[in-house]
């Protein structure tokens, strides 16, 4: 009966290519007849043409228009099923003449840059240490040359962000301890006089909630928490409270939408950790009172330095409220009750690295050369699109953030693997690293098993395009070993 089904299919959809397919299936059926059960093939209507079938590296490939009718090919029986890549019920597929259990060939092309870390992130394309030749090494950051470098870093940052909506009366400063230092500086200096809502959906937002409740020990804190990959319902946030939130979940692959419902007449302050969003995502700048980020994310700078952006409303809070807890020197944003404006002109609280500052200036110059902030967003969006096409054509792969593209991160892209456990995913990552194809792409340690692939502006789309077939190869290698 099985051989008859195969012969029936070759008669319904005749072509030389399908004749070869019929022979391959016949041999497979003959070898596996006892264990297989039934092979059921349903042809396309209208029938496939000869050009619809051709060789490929896998059992099935994605190559038909979205309006094409479905083709269904169902194999039942455990043993035969293991010989075929998978049973399929989807449109946009065509048959291959390749033998179903043929090993996936190792791709020939590797990414030129295998660095897809979510922080520190890869350097800009074409980067060389020679770009740092003009660094003010061995000079005081308080000397004229040091102040000029730090001031230029602030001015150029403002220029890039003001072009996409940052109000001109906002203050931008360089502070210690990367994004973490910048955000905790803001929390320690501003919070206390109002109830606080903490919106968090990944690990770093959870750290801010711990700070609020265990370190600052604030009593009136609303915990608005969601699981990895899920954005809390922002329509339920009381914006008359002070609100602490992460704009882009670096460990979860979820971001807030640019049209998030923050009212202009809110009574509370909005404190936004945007370390993996600034320079890659559009944001509602005029509705954010505090924004923090670091050099080592979207522009591929070096670690240890943070950026703090304050609105006039935040400055008013600083000058009208004195926190009841001790304030470390590196957190102090006021002096004798007045706003320390010098911090936002390059007069840093502690000694910065002039080498890292020069590196950041180089990154800012590159950002201008690719079209400024809009150009950076476009690069990140194009990188995400590569992985979106990969997910759309791969049944075993999905986004941790789900199907809504509006909340899908275009920088820290988090992927799940449906048919492998945590050990299997780690084996995939190990294979890719051993081949020099991708490093640092494992999911964050507290996140669900999967991959976290940085797609920020300094990554080249061509490297992601080259990575995709390697991920398919690594997946098939791991599956074959089980």
C-alpha positions, 0 to 999 in steps of 0.5 A: 500500500505504501508503494502504491501511495508513492506511485499515485503521487508521482502520477498526479504531479509528474515531472523528472524531479518528482520521479527522482523523489518518488524513487527516493521515497520508494526506497525509504518506504521499502527499507522502513515498511514494517515500522513506518505505518502510512505515508499520506501525500496530498498534492497541490492544486494546481499541480506543482511545475518542474521548477517548483522542485529542486535540490536543497540542503534540507528536506524542505525549503521556503520558496513560494509566494505567501498566496500559494496554496498549502502542501501537506506531507504527513509521515506517521510512524516513529522510525520513518518520522526520524528519517524525515526532517519533520512532518509539515503542515504549512504553506510556502514550502516545496519538496527537495529531491535530497535524501531526507536523512542526508546530513546538513552540509557545513556552510562555506561562508562564516561571518567576518565578525563573530562577535554578537555579545550583548555587552560589551558589544562589538566595535563599529565596522572598520574599527582600529585602535589607531582611532585612539591616537589623539587620546589625551593620555597622561593628562588630567581630566581637569586640564583644558584638553581633558575638559574639551574631550569630555565636553565634546562627548556630551555635546555630540551625544546631545546633538544626535539625540536632539535630532530625534526629539530630546528637548533642548533643555534636558541635561546630559552628563557623564557619570561613574559605573556605567548604566548601573551607576547612572541609574542607581544615582538617579534612584538614590537622589530622586526617589522617596517623596512619592509612591513608586511603581516598578515595571520590570520584565527581565533581570535588570528591572528585577535588580531595580525592584530589589534596590527599591525594597531591600536597599532604599527600603521604600514602603510604598512600592507597587510591583508590576512584574511580568515573565521573561518575554512578556511586557506588563500592561502599561495601561495600568500604570499610575503615572502620578507615582514615580515610575521606574522601568526598563525600556528595552529588556536586554535579557528578555528581548522585549521593548516598550513601544514608542507610543507607550501611554505616558501622560504629559500632565503626569505628577510623578517622575519617569526613570527609564533605564535605556542602556540597550535602547539609546542609539537603536530605538525611538523613544518618547524623549519628552515624556522621560524625566531620567534616561540612562545608558552606557557607552558599551552597548549600542555604539560599541564603546568601552565599559565603566562610564554611564550617561545620565539624562535629566529633564527640568522636572527631575532637576526641580526634584533634586533641588526641592527634596533631600533624601533621608539616607546617606549619599555616597560621593559618586551619587551626589547630584547637588551641592548645598541644595543646588543642582551640580550643573558642572557634571553635565558640562564635563566636570565628572564626579570622579576620574574618567578614562581618557582612553575610553572617552576617545573611543566613545568620541570615535563611536559618535563620529561613526554614528554621524557618518551612517546617518545619525540616530535615524541611521543607527535605528535603520541598521538595527532594524535591518539586523532584526529583519535578518533574524525575523526571516530566519524565524519565519522559515524555521519551525524549531525557532521562535522569539522569546517575545512572541509574535508581536513585532511592536514589542520585539527588541531590535538589539538584544534579540532573544530566541527559543529552540522548541525541540532542544532542551537547555543542554542541547542549546548549549551544545549548539552554542558550543559548536558555533563558537568552536567553528569561530562563527558566533561567540557570547550568544547564549541566553542570559543565565537567569533567562529561559534556555535559548540564544541572545544575539546582539543586533545593535547598529555596530553589527553588520547585516551580512554577518547575521546572514552568514550566521543563519545557515550555521545555526541550522547546521549546528541544530541538525548536528545536535539533533543527529547526536541525540 
